[in-house]
Amino acid sequence: MRRHWARAACAAAAAALLAGCSSGGYEPTGPWVPQVDGPPPAVAPPPDTDVPEPPDPDSPPTTLPDGEDPNVVASGLDTPWGLAVLPDGSALVGERRTGRILQVFPDRSDPVVATTIGGLDATGDGGLLGLAISPAYREDSLVYAYATTATDNRILRFSLGGTPQPIVTGIPKGATGNGGRIAFGPDEVLYVGTGDTGNAALAADPASLAGKVLRFDIFGRPVPGEPTDASPVVTRGHSNVTGLCFDGADRLFVTETAPSPGDELNLLVPGGDYGWQGRIGSEAPVATYDEAGLGGCAIVNRVAFLGAVDGERIIVTILDGNGAAVGDPEEFLAAQYGRLRTVVADEFGALWITTSNLDGPDAPDPDDDRVLRVLPPSDAGGGVS
């Protein structure tokens, strides 16, 4: 095994991670800064196109032409990566390589290009990676993005059609292990997962933002709390964070990949050290998966759904009340849509999933890449609630 630990994860401490925090003034003390000099990345205005109305939930189901897949809500995208569900039931989907952000609809209406982020470095694992919407989106219409530039990874904040403003810069970048997931927690704090950029020593270094889970307020300032008030670092020792997801008890789980077999699902404990690479860490993984290439994650009714890019399936792991894995993992959508990366649950329990076939080793299908909206199997988790 590639990781060792000194004690099991503590559920009580994990709950403390997600307790509400207040924000004070922020004076940078590390290699990160809340703003950057010079012009922000370019953004293209949205096209002069009427946005389709969201579907009426009481309307009869749409009749599909013969041969069309009801799970596919959008096709012909270029490497969709970040995804955030909007309050109206549609979703924003970011294309890693092009920087386009499209609005995608569950009724299969044509996607609408909402905006385009310029100034990206999409080589290697870089580009437009994570997306999240403001906890007050109905009031402020703000979107957050994790993006790779020529010099760093950074977090941008903008309204659709507006100019993106960098609120956190200086996150290390790399051709591999580039991480880049963001999600707002139930505490309205922005959590950020980063990769080690191919340098495992950075993951262990508390002064580096690489190989970490970080937390910021809506302005990009570190949120006071464990392990230290002055630093945004919540946990360290991560190889490459590829997914962030909260369960019904407001606990934060992360998925991460590694160059060697043994991708992990981890339950975060503030101040925890997750032991990459070969070091003695403090926290045990909830579960490990060989040859999976884990992508994003979503948790519905104590069942974790994990995208498996290399495994070309959704991995299903049942969790108990303490956040521990129960039994062996199951799977669905195996070998049906190719490489499955991002997984996000909406308020109805449906899973929004992106494929990642255009950047894979095999020839893509003519409809790739795609966005799916799928109801999980009714027997997943054996009725756990």
N, C-alpha and C positions, 0 to 999 in steps of 0.2 A: 504494500500500500504506500502511496506517496505522501501521506500525511499522518502525523501523530498528534495526540492531544493529551492534556492532563486531567480534564474533567469533562463531564457531559454538559450540554447546553442547559442553562437554567431558565425555565419559563418565566419565573418572576422577574428576572433581570431583563428578559426580552420585552416584557410588558412595559418596563420602565423606559425602554428605548423610545416608545411611542407616546409617552406622557406629554402633555402640552408644555411648550416652552415659550418664554418671552424673549424678544430680541432687543439687544442694546446697540450702542454704537460699535462700529467695526473699524479697528485699525489693523491693516494687514501686518502679519508677523511672519508670514511664510512666503513661498514662491508664487502664491496666487494673488490676484488683485481683483477688486470688484468691477473695474472698468479698464478700458484700454484706450490709449491715445490713437489718433488717426481715424480715418473714415471707417464706419461699420461695414460689415459685409453687405453687398448689394441685395436688394429685394425687388423683384418684379411685381407690379400691381396685378391684381387678379383680372382675368379677361372680362370684357363687358358681356357677361353671360348671366342670364337669370338662373339663380340657384333653385333646383327643384325643391318643392315642399317635401318635408319628411312624410313617410307613409302614414296613413290613418290606421291605427291598430285595430279598428273595428271593421275595416274594409275586407272584402273577401280575398282569399289568397290569389296571387297572380298566376295565370295559366302560362306555363312555359312552353316554348316551341319544343318539338320533339328533339331529343338528344342534348338539351341544355341541362346543366347541372344546377340544381336549386341551391347548392352550398356556395356557389361562386357568385359573389356580388360585384366583382370588378376583375377585369383581365387586361392583358397588354401593358402592364406596368413595368417599370425598370427598377428591379431590386428594391421592393418596398421593405422598409425596416422599422422605423418608428410608427406607432399607431396610438391614437387617443380617441376615445369615444366622446362625442359631444352630447350636451343635454337633450338635443332634439332626436337622439337615436341614430344619427349618422356618425361617421368617423372621419378623422383626419389621418391621412397616411402619407408618410414621407418617403421619397425615393432616395436611397443612399447616394447614388452616383450623380443624379441630375440636380438634386436639391429641390425638386418640385414637391409641394405639399398639396395633395388632392383631397377633396371631400368626396367620400364614398358613401353610398346609400344602401340600406338593407333591402329596398324594393328593386334593386338592380338598375336604377336609373344610371345614365352615363355619369362617370366621375367628372367633377369640375375642378380645374386647377385653381386653388385658392390663392397661392402665392409661390414664389420661387426664391430660395436662399442661394445667393451667389458667394463667390470667394471661398469655395470648398476645396479641400484636398481629398479626393476620393480614391487615391491610390491605396493599395493594401486593404486594411480594414477601416479606412477612413471615410469621411463623408458626412451626410446628414444621418445621424444615428437615432437618438431618442427624441420622443415627443411627449409633452404633457400639457394639459390645459389648466389654467388657474382654478383654484378652489372657488373663486368668485367669478367664474367665466360668464355667467348670465349678466353680471353687472359690468365687468371690465373687459371681456372678450379677449383676454390675453392668452397667448400660447408661448410655451417654453420649448426650446430645442437644444439638443446637444450636438455640436458640429465640430468637425475637424477642419482647421485652416492650415496654411502653409507653415505656421509656427507652433501651433498648440491645439488642444481641444478646449472648447469653451461652451458656456451656456448663454443662449440668446433669449431675449424676451421681446415679444412684438404682438401687435394685433394684425390680423390677416389683412394684407394690403398695406400695412405700415412698415416703417423702417426698423429692422431688428437692432436692438441694443444689447451689447455684451454685458452681462452682469457678473460673470465669473470667467476669468481667463487664466492661462498659465497651467492648465492641466496637461501633464505630459502626453505626447502622442507617439505612436510607433506603427511600423508597417504591420506588426502582429500584436496580439494582446491589447487591442485599442479600446476595448470596453465601450461604454457610452450609453447607459440606460438611465432614465430619469422617471420619477413618479412622485406625485404628491401623496402624503400619508393622510390618515384620518385626522391627524393633528395639524393639517394644512402646512406642513413642512415639506420642502422639496428634498427628496433623497436622490442621490446620484451614485451610480456604480461605475467604477473605472477599471481599466486593465493595467497590467504591469508593464505594458509596452514591450514585452519580450525581455525584460530585465527583472528577474525575480527579486533581486536585492531591493528594488524600489518598493515592492509590495510590503516588505518588512520595515521599511524606513518610515517612522511616524512623521518626518518632516516632508515627505513626498506625498503628492495627491494621487500617485499611481498605485493600482492594486488595492483600492480602498472603497468603502462606502462612506459618502460624505452627506452632510445635511446643511441646507441653507434656508433662509427665509425668502420671501417673495422678491426681495431686492438683491439677493446674492450675498447676504451677510451670514457668517456662521451662526448657528443657533446654539446658545449656551446649553451645556449638559455634559453627560459623561462621554468620553473620559476627561476632556478638558474644555473649559468654556471658550478659550481663545482659538481653538482649532476646529475646522469643520469635520475632521476625521472622526467617524463613529467606530469603524472596524478596519482592520488591516489584514495583510497576509492573504489577499485574494489574487488568483491568477488572472482571470478575465471575466468580469461580471457581465453577464448577457441578459439577465432578467431580474426585475424587482416585483414582488407581489405581496399583498397583505391578505391575511386570513380574516375570518369573522371576529376573531378576538383582537384585531388590530396589531398582530405580530407581523414583522417584516421578514420575508424569506427572499433569498437570492439564488439564482442559478449561475454557475460559472463553469467555464471550460478550461482545459489545460492541454498542453502539447502531448502529454502522455495519457493513456486511458484512465478513466476514473473521473468524469465530470461529476459535479456535485450540486445538490440542493442543500442550502444552509439556512438555519434559523439564526437571525442576528441577535447578538448580545452586546450591548454597548461596551466598548473597550476591548472586545474580543479580538483574538489573533487567530486567523484561520490557517496559518501554518504553511502557506506556499513559500518555498519549495523544499520539501524534505525536512523542514524545521519542526521543532516541537511547538505546536500551537496550543491554544487553550480550549478550542471548541471542536466538537465532533460534527461531521456532516450529518444531516438528517438521512440522506441516502446518496449513494454513488451509482453511476451508470457508465458502463463501458461502451465505447464506440458510438456515443450518442450525438456529440456535437451540440450540446444544449443551447437553445435559444431563449426565448422569453418564457414567462410563466404566468398562470392565473390560478386562483384558488376559489372554488365554489363549493360551499357546504362541506368543508374539510376534505376536499379532494383537490389535489394539485394536478394541473394539466401543464405539461412541459413540452415546448417545441423541441424536436430533435432534428437538427439540420442534416447531420450525417446519417442518422438512423431513419430519416424519411417517415416519421410518424409522430403522433402525440403520445407521450408517455404519461400514464395515469398512476399517481401515487396517493394512496389513502393516508390521511393523517389522523392521529388520535387527538384528544382534547388538550394534550400538552405539546402538540406540534411534532410528535415523533411519527415516523413512517410505520404503517401497519401492513404486514404481509409483503408479498412480492409485487413489483410494479406490473401494471397492465398496459395495454396500448389500444389506440384506435386510429383510423385514417392511415393505417400502415400501407406504404407503397401505392397510394392513390394519387397524391398530388406532388410528389417529389419532396424536396427539402422544405421543411416547415420551420419557420423561424419565430416570428413574434406571435404571442398568444395574449389576448386581453379579453376579460369577461365584461359584458355589459350588465345593466341593471336587471335584465331578464334572465341572466345566467347563460346566455348564448356566448360562444367563443368566437372572437374575431381573430383570424389567423392569416399571416402572410406567408407566401412561398418565397423561396430564395434560389430559384433555378438558373437565372441568367448569370449568376456569378459562381455556378457550380461546375464540376468537372464533366458533366454529361450534357448532351445536346438538349436544350429546353424544348418544351412543347410549343406549338404555334401561339397558344393563348397565354403563355407565361410572360411576366409573373402575374400571380393572381392574389386576390383577397377573398377569403372565405368567411362566411358567418354560419356557424354550425351549432346546433343544440347537442350538448354532450350526451353520450349514451345514458339511457334511463337507469341502467344497472351499475353505472360507475360509482364505486364507493359502497355498493351494497346497501344503499338507502341511508348512508350516514347523513346526518343533518346537524 
